[in-house]
Amino acid sequence: MISSRTTDRVTVLTLDRPERRNALNHDALDELEAGIVAAVAESRALVVTGAAGHFCAGADLTELEDVSFTDRLAEVLDLLSRAPITTVAAISGSCMGLGMQLAVACDLRVVSDGAAFAVPVARLGLMVNHWTLERVTRFWGEGAARHMVLTGAVLTSDDAWRLGFTQVRGDLDAALELARRAVDLAPLTQAGSKLGFDTHGGDSSEVARYEAAFATAWSSDDLSEGRSAFRERRTPEFQGR
């Protein structure tokens, strides 16, 4: 259900349930979690995509019976959003419900023409967690987020570009090109900056974690390597320490 391949320090995780437009069930969530853990261990960037022309049409409602699925999903989304490597969603076709949650859990989004986006909870009588609402609002803007959640609106790839939800228009190859730009950059800077983006200024523990990452980067071998490479006019070779 979830296939994985790694090339040049970029892992691609492909949701592969074409008969359900890549809607995910409990087993697929377990496989996705394992794929994320492996990618963090061996790669510098991760691309999440879907097979057969669709990203993810949501949760598999034929198997969704209670909130235990949403609890498990929250764990996997948290793992993906906190991954210390750069993550990219390569989106085509349907990006609905759970698909949107996966998309906003990633750092960056590449969207192909014809993609469609929705958070159709009001059509089903259920709700998403606050984490999802916060990130959909952050990446789409509050007006678009309320439009999708409260009226069931389906937005387009043009909307995604116009509103800043996507950083690149293109296909999986474009997403891989974007991911490859990240693999040679300083890992401590990337991981620490990701902490900073998700830090709320009123949470002292989150601020402390970011300040610790800041201090680590400024005392790292990578900073010395970056400075040396700049002086010597060569490409730095960062080791993440």
DRENLUM-42061 format. One record per residue: residue number from 1; chain; x, y, z of N, C-alpha, C in turn; residue in three letters. Coordinates in Angstrom, 1 decimal, padded with zeros to 4 digits. Example, Ala and Ser with C-alpha at 12.3 -4.5 7.8 and 13.67 -1.06 7.14 Angstrom:
% residues 2
bafi bakol n.X n.Y n.Z ca.X ca.Y ca.Z c.X c.Y c.Z lumse
1 A 013.2 -005.7 007.8 012.3 -004.5 007.8 013.2 -003.3 007.8 ALA
2 A 012.8 -002.2 007.1 013.7 -001.1 007.1 012.9 000.0 007.9 SER
//
This chain:
% residues 241
bafi bakol n.X n.Y n.Z ca.X ca.Y ca.Z c.X c.Y c.Z lumse
1 A 000.8 -001.2 000.0 000.0 000.0 000.0 000.8 001.3 000.0 MET
2 A 002.0 001.2 000.7 002.9 002.3 000.7 004.3 001.8 000.1 ILE
3 A 004.7 002.3 -001.0 006.0 001.9 -001.6 007.0 002.9 -001.3 SER
4 A 008.3 002.5 -001.2 009.3 003.4 -000.8 010.5 003.2 -001.7 SER
5 A 011.2 004.3 -002.2 012.4 004.1 -002.9 013.3 005.3 -002.5 ARG
6 A 014.6 005.1 -002.5 015.5 006.2 -002.1 016.6 006.3 -003.1 THR
7 A 016.8 007.5 -003.6 017.9 007.8 -004.6 018.5 009.1 -004.2 THR
8 A 019.8 009.1 -004.2 020.6 010.3 -003.9 020.1 011.0 -002.7 ASP
9 A 019.8 010.3 -001.6 019.4 010.8 -000.3 018.0 011.5 -000.3 ARG
10 A 017.2 011.1 -001.3 015.8 011.6 -001.3 015.0 010.3 -001.3 VAL
11 A 014.1 010.2 -000.4 013.1 009.1 -000.3 011.8 009.5 -000.8 THR
12 A 011.2 008.7 -001.7 009.9 008.9 -002.2 008.9 007.8 -001.6 VAL
13 A 007.9 008.3 -000.9 006.9 007.4 -000.4 005.6 007.6 -001.2 LEU
14 A 005.2 006.5 -001.8 004.0 006.5 -002.7 002.9 005.8 -002.1 THR
15 A 001.8 006.5 -002.0 000.5 005.9 -001.5 -000.1 005.1 -002.7 LEU
16 A -000.3 003.8 -002.5 -000.6 003.0 -003.7 -001.8 002.1 -003.4 ASP
17 A -003.0 002.8 -003.3 -004.3 002.1 -003.2 -005.2 002.7 -004.3 ARG
18 A -004.8 002.4 -005.6 -005.6 003.1 -006.7 -007.1 002.8 -006.7 PRO
19 A -007.4 001.6 -006.2 -008.8 001.2 -006.2 -009.7 002.1 -005.3 GLU
20 A -009.0 002.8 -004.4 -009.6 003.8 -003.4 -009.1 005.2 -003.6 ARG
21 A -008.5 005.5 -004.8 -007.9 006.8 -005.0 -006.9 007.1 -003.9 ARG
22 A -006.2 006.1 -003.4 -005.2 006.2 -002.4 -005.8 006.6 -001.0 ASN
23 A -007.1 006.4 -000.8 -007.6 006.6 000.6 -006.9 005.6 001.5 ALA
24 A -006.6 006.1 002.8 -005.8 005.3 003.7 -006.7 004.6 004.8 LEU
25 A -006.2 003.4 005.2 -006.8 002.7 006.3 -005.8 002.5 007.4 ASN
26 A -006.1 001.8 008.4 -005.2 001.5 009.5 -003.9 000.9 009.1 HIS
27 A -003.9 -000.1 008.2 -002.7 -000.7 007.8 -001.8 000.2 007.0 ASP
28 A -002.4 001.0 006.2 -001.7 002.0 005.4 -001.0 003.0 006.3 ALA
29 A -001.7 003.4 007.3 -001.0 004.4 008.3 000.2 003.7 008.9 LEU
30 A 000.1 002.5 009.3 001.3 001.8 009.9 002.4 001.8 008.9 ASP
31 A 002.1 001.5 007.6 003.2 001.4 006.6 003.8 002.8 006.4 GLU
32 A 002.9 003.8 006.4 003.4 005.2 006.2 004.3 005.6 007.4 LEU
33 A 003.9 005.3 008.6 004.8 005.6 009.7 006.2 004.9 009.6 GLU
34 A 006.2 003.7 009.2 007.5 003.0 009.0 008.3 003.6 007.9 ALA
35 A 007.6 004.0 006.9 008.4 004.7 005.8 009.0 006.0 006.2 GLY
36 A 008.2 006.8 007.0 008.8 008.1 007.5 010.0 007.8 008.4 ILE
37 A 009.9 006.9 009.3 011.0 006.6 010.2 012.2 006.2 009.4 VAL
38 A 012.1 005.3 008.4 013.2 004.9 007.6 013.8 006.0 006.8 ALA
39 A 013.0 006.9 006.3 013.4 008.1 005.5 014.3 009.0 006.4 ALA
40 A 013.8 009.3 007.6 014.6 010.1 008.5 015.9 009.6 008.8 VAL
41 A 016.0 008.2 008.9 017.3 007.6 009.2 018.3 007.6 008.1 ALA
42 A 017.8 007.6 006.8 018.7 007.4 005.7 018.7 008.5 004.7 GLU
43 A 017.9 009.5 004.8 017.7 010.5 003.7 017.9 011.9 004.3 SER
44 A 018.0 012.8 003.3 018.0 014.2 003.7 016.8 014.9 003.2 ARG
45 A 015.9 014.3 002.5 014.7 014.8 002.0 013.7 013.7 001.8 ALA
46 A 012.4 014.1 001.9 011.3 013.1 001.7 010.2 013.7 000.8 LEU
47 A 009.8 012.9 -000.2 008.7 013.3 -001.0 007.6 012.3 -000.8 VAL
48 A 006.4 012.8 -000.5 005.2 012.0 -000.4 004.3 012.2 -001.6 VAL
49 A 003.9 011.2 -002.3 003.1 011.3 -003.5 002.1 010.1 -003.5 THR
50 A 001.2 010.1 -004.5 000.2 009.1 -004.7 000.3 008.5 -006.1 GLY
51 A -000.1 007.2 -006.2 -000.1 006.5 -007.5 -001.3 006.8 -008.3 ALA
52 A -001.2 006.5 -009.6 -002.3 006.4 -010.5 -003.1 007.8 -010.6 ALA
53 A -002.3 008.9 -010.5 -002.9 010.2 -010.8 -003.6 010.9 -009.7 GLY
54 A -003.6 010.3 -008.5 -004.3 010.9 -007.3 -003.3 010.9 -006.1 HIS
55 A -003.3 012.0 -005.4 -002.5 012.1 -004.2 -003.1 011.3 -003.1 PHE
56 A -004.3 011.7 -002.5 -005.0 010.9 -001.5 -006.4 011.5 -001.4 CYS
57 A -007.4 010.6 -001.6 -008.8 011.0 -001.5 -009.3 011.1 -000.1 ALA
58 A -008.5 010.8 000.9 -009.0 010.9 002.3 -008.8 009.6 003.0 GLY
59 A -009.6 009.4 004.1 -009.6 008.2 004.9 -010.5 007.2 004.2 ALA
60 A -010.2 005.9 004.3 -011.1 004.9 003.7 -012.3 004.7 004.6 ASP
61 A -013.4 005.4 004.2 -014.6 005.4 005.0 -015.2 004.0 005.2 LEU
62 A -014.9 003.1 004.3 -015.4 001.8 004.4 -014.9 001.1 005.7 THR
63 A -013.8 001.6 006.2 -013.1 000.9 007.4 -013.1 001.9 008.6 GLU
64 A -013.6 003.1 008.4 -013.5 004.1 009.5 -014.8 004.0 010.3 LEU
65 A -014.6 003.5 011.6 -015.8 003.3 012.4 -015.8 004.2 013.7 GLU
66 A -014.6 004.6 014.2 -014.6 005.4 015.4 -013.4 006.3 015.4 ASP
67 A -013.2 007.0 016.5 -012.1 008.0 016.6 -010.8 007.3 016.8 VAL
68 A -010.7 006.0 017.0 -009.4 005.4 017.1 -008.5 005.6 015.9 SER
69 A -009.2 005.7 014.7 -008.4 005.9 013.5 -007.9 007.4 013.5 PHE
70 A -008.7 008.3 013.9 -008.2 009.7 014.0 -007.0 009.9 015.0 THR
71 A -007.1 009.1 016.1 -006.0 009.2 017.0 -004.7 008.7 016.4 ASP
72 A -004.8 007.6 015.7 -003.6 007.0 015.1 -003.1 007.9 014.0 ARG
73 A -004.1 008.5 013.2 -003.7 009.4 012.2 -002.9 010.6 012.8 LEU
74 A -003.4 011.1 013.9 -002.7 012.3 014.5 -001.3 011.9 014.9 ALA
75 A -001.0 010.7 015.3 000.4 010.3 015.6 001.2 010.3 014.4 GLU
76 A 000.7 009.8 013.3 001.5 009.8 012.0 001.7 011.2 011.4 VAL
77 A 000.7 012.0 011.5 000.8 013.4 011.0 001.9 014.1 011.8 LEU
78 A 001.8 013.9 013.1 002.8 014.6 014.0 004.2 014.2 013.7 ASP
79 A 004.4 012.9 013.4 005.7 012.3 013.1 006.2 013.0 011.8 LEU
80 A 005.3 013.1 010.8 005.7 013.6 009.5 006.0 015.1 009.6 LEU
81 A 005.2 015.9 010.3 005.4 017.3 010.5 006.7 017.6 011.2 SER
82 A 007.1 016.7 012.2 008.3 017.0 013.0 009.5 016.3 012.4 ARG
83 A 009.4 015.7 011.3 010.6 015.1 010.7 011.7 016.1 010.5 ALA
84 A 012.9 015.9 010.9 014.0 016.9 010.9 014.6 017.1 009.5 PRO
85 A 014.0 016.5 008.5 014.4 016.6 007.1 013.4 017.4 006.3 ILE
86 A 013.7 017.9 005.2 012.8 018.6 004.4 011.8 017.7 003.7 THR
87 A 010.5 018.0 003.8 009.4 017.1 003.3 008.6 017.9 002.2 THR
88 A 008.3 017.1 001.2 007.6 017.7 000.0 006.4 016.8 -000.3 VAL
89 A 005.2 017.5 -000.5 004.1 016.7 -001.0 004.0 017.0 -002.5 ALA
90 A 004.0 015.9 -003.3 003.8 016.0 -004.7 002.4 015.6 -005.0 ALA
91 A 001.6 016.6 -005.4 000.1 016.4 -005.4 -000.4 016.5 -006.8 ILE
92 A -001.2 015.5 -007.1 -002.0 015.5 -008.4 -003.4 014.9 -008.0 SER
93 A -004.4 015.2 -008.9 -005.7 014.6 -008.7 -006.3 015.0 -007.4 GLY
94 A -006.9 014.1 -006.7 -007.6 014.3 -005.5 -006.7 014.5 -004.3 SER
95 A -006.9 015.6 -003.6 -006.2 015.9 -002.3 -007.3 016.3 -001.3 CYS
96 A -008.0 015.3 -000.7 -009.2 015.6 000.0 -009.1 015.1 001.5 MET
97 A -009.6 015.8 002.4 -009.6 015.3 003.8 -008.3 014.9 004.3 GLY
98 A -008.1 013.6 004.5 -006.8 013.1 005.0 -005.6 013.4 004.0 LEU
99 A -006.0 013.5 002.7 -004.9 014.0 001.8 -004.5 015.4 002.1 GLY
100 A -005.4 016.2 002.4 -005.1 017.6 002.8 -004.2 017.6 004.1 MET
101 A -004.6 016.7 005.0 -003.8 016.7 006.2 -002.3 016.2 006.0 GLN
102 A -002.2 015.3 005.1 -000.8 014.9 004.7 -000.1 016.1 004.0 LEU
103 A -000.8 016.8 003.2 -000.2 017.9 002.4 000.3 019.0 003.4 ALA
104 A -000.5 019.3 004.4 -000.2 020.4 005.3 000.8 019.9 006.4 VAL
105 A 001.0 018.6 006.5 002.1 018.1 007.4 003.4 018.3 006.8 ALA
106 A 003.5 018.4 005.4 004.8 018.6 004.7 005.2 020.0 004.8 CYS
107 A 006.5 020.2 004.5 007.1 021.6 004.5 006.7 022.3 003.3 ASP
108 A 006.7 021.6 002.1 006.5 022.3 000.8 005.5 021.4 000.0 LEU
109 A 004.9 022.1 -001.0 003.9 021.4 -001.8 004.2 021.7 -003.3 ARG
110 A 004.2 020.7 -004.1 004.3 020.8 -005.6 002.9 020.3 -006.1 VAL
111 A 002.3 021.1 -006.9 000.9 020.8 -007.4 000.8 020.7 -008.9 VAL
112 A 000.3 019.7 -009.4 000.1 019.5 -010.8 -001.3 020.1 -011.3 SER
113 A -001.4 020.5 -012.5 -002.6 021.0 -013.0 -003.7 020.0 -012.9 ASP
114 A -004.9 020.5 -012.5 -006.0 019.6 -012.4 -006.2 019.0 -011.0 GLY
115 A -005.3 019.3 -010.1 -005.5 018.9 -008.7 -006.7 019.5 -008.1 ALA
116 A -007.3 018.8 -007.1 -008.5 019.4 -006.4 -008.4 019.2 -004.9 ALA
117 A -008.8 020.2 -004.2 -008.5 020.2 -002.7 -009.8 020.5 -002.0 PHE
118 A -010.0 019.7 -000.9 -011.2 019.9 -000.1 -011.0 019.4 001.3 ALA
119 A -011.7 019.9 002.3 -011.8 019.4 003.6 -013.3 019.2 003.9 VAL
120 A -013.8 018.1 003.4 -015.3 017.9 003.3 -016.0 017.4 004.6 PRO
121 A -015.5 017.8 005.7 -016.0 017.3 007.0 -017.5 017.6 007.2 VAL
122 A -017.9 018.8 006.8 -019.3 019.1 007.0 -020.3 018.3 006.1 ALA
123 A -019.7 017.6 005.1 -020.6 016.7 004.3 -020.8 015.4 005.0 ARG
124 A -019.9 015.1 006.0 -019.9 013.8 006.6 -020.3 013.8 008.1 LEU
125 A -020.4 015.0 008.6 -020.8 015.1 010.0 -019.7 014.8 011.0 GLY
126 A -018.4 014.9 010.6 -017.3 014.7 011.5 -016.5 016.0 011.6 LEU
127 A -015.4 015.9 012.3 -014.5 017.1 012.5 -013.1 016.6 012.4 MET
128 A -012.2 017.5 012.0 -010.7 017.3 012.1 -010.2 017.9 013.4 VAL
129 A -009.0 017.5 013.8 -008.5 018.0 015.0 -008.0 019.5 014.8 ASN
130 A -007.7 020.1 015.9 -007.3 021.5 015.9 -006.0 021.7 015.1 HIS
131 A -005.1 020.8 015.2 -003.8 020.8 014.5 -004.1 021.0 013.0 TRP
132 A -005.0 020.3 012.5 -005.4 020.4 011.0 -005.9 021.7 010.7 THR
133 A -006.9 022.2 011.5 -007.5 023.5 011.2 -006.4 024.6 011.2 LEU
134 A -005.5 024.5 012.2 -004.4 025.5 012.3 -003.5 025.5 011.1 GLU
135 A -003.1 024.3 010.6 -002.2 024.3 009.5 -002.9 024.6 008.2 ARG
136 A -004.1 024.1 008.0 -004.8 024.5 006.8 -005.0 026.0 006.7 VAL
137 A -005.3 026.6 007.8 -005.4 028.1 007.9 -004.1 028.8 007.6 THR
138 A -003.0 028.2 008.2 -001.7 028.9 008.0 -001.3 028.8 006.5 ARG
139 A -001.5 027.7 005.9 -001.0 027.5 004.5 -001.9 027.9 003.4 PHE
140 A -003.2 028.0 003.7 -004.2 028.4 002.7 -004.6 029.9 002.9 TRP
141 A -004.6 030.3 004.1 -005.2 031.6 004.5 -006.6 031.3 005.1 GLY
142 A -007.0 032.2 006.1 -008.2 031.8 006.8 -009.4 031.9 006.0 GLU
143 A -009.5 032.8 005.0 -010.7 032.8 004.2 -010.9 031.5 003.4 GLY
144 A -009.8 031.0 002.8 -009.9 029.8 002.0 -010.2 028.6 002.9 ALA
145 A -009.6 028.6 004.1 -009.8 027.5 005.1 -011.3 027.4 005.5 ALA
146 A -011.8 028.6 005.8 -013.2 028.6 006.2 -014.1 028.2 005.1 ARG
147 A -013.8 028.6 003.9 -014.5 028.3 002.7 -014.6 026.8 002.5 HIS
148 A -013.5 026.1 002.6 -013.5 024.6 002.5 -014.2 023.9 003.6 MET
149 A -013.9 024.3 004.8 -014.4 023.6 006.0 -015.9 023.8 006.2 VAL
150 A -016.3 025.1 006.0 -017.7 025.4 006.4 -018.7 025.2 005.2 LEU
151 A -018.2 025.3 004.0 -019.2 025.1 002.9 -018.9 023.9 002.0 THR
152 A -017.8 023.2 002.3 -017.5 022.0 001.5 -016.9 022.4 000.1 GLY
153 A -016.4 023.6 000.0 -015.9 024.0 -001.3 -014.7 023.2 -001.8 ALA
154 A -014.6 023.0 -003.1 -013.5 022.3 -003.7 -012.7 023.3 -004.4 VAL
155 A -011.4 023.5 -004.0 -010.5 024.5 -004.6 -009.6 023.8 -005.6 LEU
156 A -009.1 024.6 -006.5 -008.3 024.0 -007.7 -006.8 024.3 -007.6 THR
157 A -006.1 023.7 -008.5 -004.7 024.0 -008.6 -004.4 025.4 -008.8 SER
158 A -005.2 026.1 -009.6 -005.0 027.6 -009.7 -005.2 028.3 -008.4 ASP
159 A -006.2 027.9 -007.6 -006.4 028.5 -006.3 -005.2 028.2 -005.4 ASP
160 A -004.7 027.0 -005.5 -003.5 026.7 -004.7 -002.3 027.5 -005.0 ALA
161 A -002.1 027.9 -006.2 -001.0 028.7 -006.7 -001.3 030.2 -006.3 TRP
162 A -002.5 030.6 -006.5 -002.9 032.0 -006.3 -002.8 032.4 -004.8 ARG
163 A -003.2 031.4 -003.9 -003.2 031.7 -002.5 -001.9 031.3 -001.8 LEU
164 A -000.9 030.8 -002.5 000.3 030.4 -001.9 000.4 029.1 -001.2 GLY
165 A -000.6 028.2 -001.4 -000.5 026.9 -000.8 000.6 026.1 -001.5 PHE
166 A 000.8 026.2 -002.8 001.9 025.5 -003.4 003.1 026.4 -003.7 THR
167 A 004.3 025.8 -003.7 005.5 026.6 -003.9 006.0 026.4 -005.4 GLN
168 A 005.6 025.3 -006.0 006.0 025.0 -007.4 004.8 024.3 -008.1 VAL
169 A 004.6 024.7 -009.3 003.6 024.0 -010.1 004.3 022.9 -011.0 ARG
170 A 003.9 021.7 -010.9 004.5 020.6 -011.6 004.2 019.3 -011.1 GLY
171 A 004.9 018.3 -011.6 004.6 016.9 -011.3 005.7 016.3 -010.4 ASP
172 A 005.7 015.0 -010.3 006.7 014.4 -009.3 008.1 014.7 -009.6 LEU
173 A 008.4 014.8 -010.9 009.8 015.2 -011.3 010.1 016.6 -010.7 ASP
174 A 009.2 017.5 -010.8 009.4 018.8 -010.2 009.6 018.8 -008.7 ALA
175 A 008.8 017.9 -008.0 009.0 017.7 -006.6 010.3 017.1 -006.2 ALA
176 A 010.8 016.2 -007.0 012.1 015.6 -006.8 013.2 016.6 -007.0 LEU
177 A 013.1 017.5 -008.0 014.0 018.6 -008.2 014.1 019.5 -007.0 GLU
178 A 012.9 019.8 -006.5 012.8 020.7 -005.3 013.5 020.0 -004.1 LEU
179 A 013.2 018.7 -003.9 013.8 018.0 -002.7 015.3 017.9 -002.8 ALA
180 A 015.8 017.8 -004.1 017.2 017.6 -004.2 017.9 018.9 -003.9 ARG
181 A 017.3 020.0 -004.0 017.9 021.3 -003.6 018.2 021.3 -002.1 ARG
182 A 017.5 020.5 -001.3 017.6 020.5 000.1 018.7 019.6 000.6 ALA
183 A 019.1 018.6 -000.1 019.9 017.5 000.4 021.3 017.9 000.7 VAL
184 A 021.8 018.9 000.0 023.2 019.3 000.2 023.3 020.5 001.2 ASP
185 A 022.2 021.0 001.7 022.3 022.1 002.6 022.5 021.6 004.1 LEU
186 A 022.7 022.6 005.0 023.0 022.2 006.4 021.9 021.6 007.1 ALA
187 A 022.0 020.3 007.5 020.9 019.6 008.2 020.5 020.3 009.5 PRO
188 A 021.5 020.7 010.3 021.2 021.3 011.6 020.4 022.6 011.4 LEU
189 A 020.7 023.4 010.4 019.9 024.6 010.1 018.5 024.2 009.7 THR
190 A 018.4 023.2 008.9 017.0 022.9 008.4 016.2 022.3 009.6 GLN
191 A 016.7 021.4 010.4 016.0 020.9 011.5 015.6 022.0 012.5 ALA
192 A 016.6 022.8 012.8 016.3 023.9 013.8 015.3 024.9 013.3 GLY
193 A 015.4 025.2 012.0 014.5 026.2 011.4 013.1 025.6 011.4 SER
194 A 012.9 024.3 011.2 011.6 023.7 011.2 011.0 023.8 012.6 LYS
195 A 011.8 023.6 013.6 011.4 023.8 015.0 010.9 025.3 015.2 LEU
196 A 011.6 026.2 014.6 011.3 027.6 014.8 009.9 028.0 014.1 GLY
197 A 009.7 027.4 012.9 008.5 027.7 012.2 007.3 027.2 013.0 PHE
198 A 007.4 026.2 013.8 006.3 025.6 014.5 006.3 026.0 016.0 ASP
199 A 007.2 027.0 016.4 007.3 027.4 017.7 006.3 028.6 018.0 THR
200 A 005.5 028.4 019.0 004.6 029.5 019.4 005.3 030.3 020.5 HIS
201 A 005.3 031.6 020.3 006.1 032.5 021.2 005.7 032.4 022.6 GLY
202 A 004.4 032.1 022.9 003.9 032.0 024.3 004.3 030.7 025.0 GLY
203 A 004.8 029.8 024.3 005.2 028.5 024.9 006.6 028.4 025.2 ASP
204 A 007.0 028.6 026.5 008.4 028.7 026.9 009.2 027.5 026.6 SER
205 A 008.6 026.3 026.6 009.3 025.1 026.3 009.7 025.0 024.9 SER
206 A 008.7 025.4 024.0 009.0 025.4 022.6 010.1 026.4 022.2 GLU
207 A 010.0 027.6 022.8 011.0 028.6 022.6 012.4 028.1 023.1 VAL
208 A 012.4 027.4 024.2 013.7 026.8 024.7 014.3 025.8 023.7 ALA
209 A 013.4 025.0 023.1 013.9 024.0 022.2 014.5 024.7 020.9 ARG
210 A 013.8 025.7 020.5 014.4 026.5 019.3 015.7 027.2 019.7 TYR
211 A 015.8 027.8 020.9 017.0 028.4 021.3 018.2 027.4 021.4 GLU
212 A 017.9 026.2 021.8 018.9 025.2 021.9 019.4 024.8 020.5 ALA
213 A 018.4 024.7 019.6 018.8 024.4 018.2 019.6 025.5 017.6 ALA
214 A 019.3 026.7 017.9 020.0 027.9 017.4 021.5 027.8 017.9 PHE
215 A 021.6 027.6 019.2 023.0 027.5 019.8 023.8 026.4 019.2 ALA
216 A 023.1 025.2 019.0 023.8 024.1 018.4 024.3 024.4 017.0 THR
217 A 023.5 025.1 016.2 023.9 025.5 014.8 025.1 026.4 014.8 ALA
218 A 025.1 027.4 015.7 026.1 028.4 015.8 027.4 027.9 016.4 TRP
219 A 027.4 026.7 017.0 028.6 026.1 017.5 029.0 024.8 016.7 SER
220 A 028.4 024.6 015.6 028.6 023.3 014.9 029.8 023.3 014.0 SER
221 A 030.2 022.1 013.6 031.3 021.9 012.6 030.7 022.4 011.3 ASP
222 A 029.4 022.2 011.1 028.9 022.6 009.8 029.0 024.1 009.5 ASP
223 A 028.9 024.9 010.6 029.1 026.4 010.4 030.5 026.6 010.0 LEU
224 A 031.5 026.0 010.6 032.9 026.1 010.2 033.1 025.7 008.8 SER
225 A 032.5 024.6 008.4 032.6 024.1 007.0 032.0 025.1 006.0 GLU
226 A 030.8 025.7 006.4 030.2 026.6 005.5 031.0 027.9 005.3 GLY
227 A 031.6 028.4 006.4 032.5 029.5 006.3 033.7 029.2 005.4 ARG
228 A 034.3 028.1 005.7 035.5 027.7 004.9 035.2 027.6 003.4 SER
229 A 034.1 026.9 003.1 033.7 026.8 001.7 033.4 028.1 001.1 ALA
230 A 032.8 029.0 001.8 032.6 030.4 001.3 033.9 031.1 000.9 PHE
231 A 034.8 031.0 001.9 036.1 031.6 001.6 036.9 031.0 000.4 ARG
232 A 036.7 029.7 000.3 037.5 028.9 -000.7 036.7 028.8 -002.0 GLU
233 A 035.5 029.3 -002.0 034.7 029.3 -003.2 034.4 027.9 -003.8 ARG
234 A 034.0 027.1 -002.8 033.6 025.7 -003.2 032.3 025.3 -002.5 ARG
235 A 031.8 024.2 -002.9 030.5 023.7 -002.3 030.8 023.1 -001.0 THR
236 A 030.1 023.5 000.1 030.3 022.9 001.4 029.8 021.5 001.4 PRO
237 A 030.5 020.7 002.3 030.0 019.3 002.6 029.6 019.2 004.0 GLU
238 A 028.3 019.4 004.2 027.8 019.4 005.6 027.6 018.0 006.1 PHE
239 A 027.8 017.8 007.4 027.7 016.4 008.0 026.6 016.4 009.1 GLN
240 A 026.0 017.5 009.4 025.0 017.5 010.4 025.5 017.4 011.8 GLY
241 A 026.7 018.0 012.0 027.2 018.0 013.4 028.0 019.3 013.6 ARG
//
